[in-house]
């Protein structure tokens, strides 16, 4: 049984994607409330990372309930 929260597990999967050597072109990434439990500075870093993926050709779908982001 995993003791990771959904957010922690999601961020580990994101880290794995970062390690891929292949292109992000055509990749679709889905995130469910990725900012939950993160500090504001961490959220800013996450947003920059997602923007980089989009610039590389990926499609990003984010379900977020935090009205600030």
C-alpha positions in Angstrom: 0.0 0.0 0.0 1.4 3.4 -1.0 1.7 5.9 1.7 2.0 8.8 -0.8 -0.8 11.3 -1.2 -2.3 11.6 -4.6 -0.4 14.8 -5.1 2.9 13.3 -4.1 2.4 10.3 -6.5 1.4 12.7 -9.3 4.6 14.7 -8.8 6.7 11.5 -8.9 5.1 10.6 -12.2 5.9 14.1 -13.4 9.6 13.6 -12.3 9.7 10.4 -14.4 8.4 12.3 -17.5 11.2 14.9 -16.9 13.7 12.1 -17.2 12.6 10.9 -20.6 15.0 11.6 -23.4 12.3 11.6 -26.1 10.3 14.6 -27.3 7.2 15.9 -25.6 5.6 16.5 -29.0 2.1 15.0 -29.0 2.3 14.0 -25.4 -0.9 14.7 -23.3 -0.4 15.2 -19.5 -3.3 15.2 -17.1 -3.1 16.7 -13.6 -5.7 16.6 -10.9 -5.2 19.4 -8.4 -1.4 19.5 -8.8 -1.0 22.5 -6.5 -2.6 20.8 -3.4 -0.1 20.9 -0.5 2.5 23.0 -2.4 4.0 26.3 -1.2 3.4 29.4 -3.5 7.0 29.3 -4.7 6.6 25.6 -5.6 3.5 26.3 -7.5 5.3 29.0 -9.5 8.0 26.4 -10.4 5.3 23.9 -11.4 3.6 26.4 -13.7 6.9 27.3 -15.4 7.5 23.6 -15.9 4.1 23.0 -17.4 4.6 26.0 -19.7 7.9 24.4 -20.8 6.1 21.2 -21.7 3.5 23.2 -23.8 6.4 25.0 -25.6 7.9 21.6 -26.4 4.6 20.5 -28.0 2.8 18.7 -25.2 -0.9 19.2 -24.3 -1.6 19.9 -20.6 -5.0 19.3 -18.9 -5.2 20.6 -15.4 -8.2 20.1 -13.0 -7.6 22.7 -10.3 -10.0 23.8 -7.5 -7.7 26.5 -6.0 -9.1 29.8 -7.3 -5.8 31.5 -6.9 -4.2 29.4 -9.6 
